[in-house]
C-alpha cells in the first residue's frame, strides 16, 4: 500500500516512522522541500519527496499540517483519484490558525476541512497527544492499548483509516460520521485522554459541543503557563493528566 504524508511535525514524523516500520511504502513531504526533511524522519524507510510526488498515485494521503494551511493543499488534491483515501489529522486552535468565522459559529472542523479540500476526508490521529502517539503504541490485543477515534462518511475511508490506526500501535474506534466528529475535537472527553477501547465510547457519548471551545482554551492557557508558549507540546504524563482534569 502506497501512502503519502504531507507534514513532518510531531504527528507527521511519527506517522512516517510507524507506517514505514509496519511495511507500508511511505513518501513524506513538507513545504520546504525534500532536502529539509531530517534523517530521523526517514529512519524506518520513508522516502522524502516533493508535495506533488507525495499525493501522486497513492492509496492514502495523510495531511498532518496546521488546519489553517489545509486550503493550500486543495489544488494538489484536485487531480487525485476519488478512490484515494485522504486523512486529516488537524485541529482548530484559533490562537495559531487565526479565527475562522464558520468554525467559531459552530461548524464542525472536519466538515470545514472537507469543504476547503472539495473531497471526502477521514479524521484520525487528531485526538492523541504527540508524545503519547510516539511512545505508547502497543501490539494488538494488549489489554491496556490506547484507542484512537476515527470519523468518516465513506465506508472505504473508514476501513482503510481504521487499519492504518491499528498498524500505528493503537486500537481504532469508529466514532461515526464527520458530522459527529466534533466529539473528538479539542476540549472533548476523548481528546488527549489516552483511553482504552472499553473506555472511549462513553467519553465520545459524553461530549457537550457548546463546552468544547472554553475547555480547549483553558488547556492552552495551562500549557502556556507551564511551558512558556502555546506551541510546545507537553509530555504525555502532564498532557493526559491536564486533559482528563479539564475535559472529562
N, C-alpha and C positions, 0 to 999 in steps of 0.2 A: 504494500500500500504506500502510495506517494503522498507525503504531507509537506505543505509549505507553511512556514511560521513567519509572520511579519511582526517584528518587535523582539528585542532580546534583553528586555529589562528583567526584573526579578522573576516574574512568572514565565515569560517567553524563554529565558535561559533554561529554566528547569524543565519546561516542556521539551525543548530541544534535547537535553540530556536524557530525560526519561524515555521519550518516544524512540530516540535512536537506539538506546540500550535495549529497548523492547523488540527491536528488529525492523522498525519502520524505516523507509527511505525518506530522510528528512532534509529539507533545504530551508535555511533561515536567512532573513534579510532585515535590514533596517534602512532608515532614510539617509544614512551617511555612506552607504556602500559596503560591499563585502570585505574590503580591506580593513574596515574598522571593527570587525567582529572578532573578539578575542578567542584565543585557542581554547580557553576554558569552556566556552560555549560549544565547541566542536569536539570535545574530548571523547565522546562516545560514538562519534561517527557522522554527525550532522555536517552538511556542506554549506558554506557561506556563498550566497548568490545575490543578484540584484532583486529588487522588489518585483520586477516584471517576471523574472525567472521563478520566483517563489510562488506565483499564482498560476503558472503555466503548466497544463497537463497534470494537475494534481487531483487526487481523490478527495482530499480535505485541505482546507486553508484555515489556519488559526490566526486570528487577529488579536495581538497582545500589545496594544498601544493605548495611550490615553483616549478616553471617549471623544473628546473634542477634536481629535485628529482623524477620526474614522471617516468623515466625509471626503477626506483627501484620497481615500482608498477606492472610492466608488468608481472612478474611471478605469482603474486597474481591473476591477471585477466585472466590468461591462462585457468583456469578451469571454468570461469564464463560463464553462458549461453549467447548465442548470442542475446537472447531476452532482456537481462538486458540492461537498458539504462545507459550509462556511460557519466557523465557530467564533463567537465573540467572547473575550474574557474580561471586558472592561466594566468599570463602574463610574457613576457620575459623582464627582466631587467638585462643587461649584467654585471652591477656592483655587482649584487647579485648572478646571475646564472652562472657566468663565460661566456665568449664568446662562442657561439655555431655557428660554421662556416656556416652551411647551413642557419640558420636564418639571420645571418649577410649578407649572399649573397642574401637574399630576400625571402626565403621560408616562407610561412605563418605559424605563430606559431601553430595554431591548426592542420595543416597538419603534422608538425613535431611531435606534441604530438601523433596524431593518428598513425604515423609511429613507434614511440617508443613503444606504447602500443600494436600494432598489432591488433587493432579492431576499429570499428567505435566509434566516440565520438560526443557529442554535446558541444557547447561552451555557457556558460551563467554565469551571475553574475561577469564577469571579468571587465565590463565597468562601475562599480559603486564604489564609494569610500566606505570604510568600515563604516565610520561614517554616511554617508547618508543611507547606507543599514540598519544599526542598528536603525536609528531614524526616517526615513522619509517614511516608508511604510504606505499606506492608503487603505481603503476599495475600492473594485471595484466600478467603476463609479464616483469616486471622480474627479472633473474637472481638478485638478492640480496634478494628480497622476503621479509620475515619471515612465518612461518606460525603460525597460532593453532589449537590443538587444540579440537575441539568434541565433545561427547558427547550422545547422545540415544537413546531407545528407540523412539520413533515415527518412521517414515520422513519424514512431513511436517515434523515438528520439525527433523529433521536437514537436510533440503533447504533449508528457509527460513533456518535459522541459518547454514548454510554460505554462502548467497547474501548474507546481511547482513554476515557477516565479510568477504567479498570486497569488498563495497562500502564497507567502512571502510578499505580500503587494505592488506589482508593476505590471504595465502593461507589457505584453510580446510582443515584436516586432519581427516578423520573418524577420531576416536580410539576409536570404538566405543560401547558401551552405558554407561549411568550406573553400572552395577556396576563397570565398569572405569575410571571417571573419576577414581579415586584417582591414576591415573598422571599427572594434570595438577594435582594438589593441591600446595600449598606444600611444598617440600623435594624434589620430584621433578626429574629432569634436564630436563624440558620446561618447568619453571616459571621464567618471567622470564629465560630464557637467550637469547632472540632468535634462534632457529634458523630455517633455511630449510626449505622443504617437502622438500628432499632429506635434510636432517639430522634432522628431527623424528621420523620413525618409529623410528630407532634409540634416541633418547632416551626415547620412550614405552615401548619394549620393555625398556629398561634399568632402569626404576623398581623399587625394592625397598620395598614398603609399610611394613615394620617400621622402616625408617630415616627415613621422612619427618618424623615429629614432632621428632626430635632435630635434624635438619638445618634444619628451619623455625625452631626456637628459637635455634639458633646464628646464623642470619641476622638474626633480630630483635635479638639481643644486639649484633651487629656494627653494625646500623643505629643502634641506640640510642646506642652509644658514639660513633659518628661524628656523628650528627645531634642528639643530646641528648634524644631521646624516641623512643617506639616507634610513633608515628603519622605523623610526617612522612615523605613518600615520597622516596626517593633519586632523584638524577638518573640518567638511563639508563646513562651510562658506568660509574658506580660500581655501580649496582644489578646490571647484567648481569655485570660482572666478578666481583662477590662471589657471585652466584648460580651462575655457572659453576664457581667455585672450590669452593663448598660442595656443590653438588647433582650435578655431573657426574663 
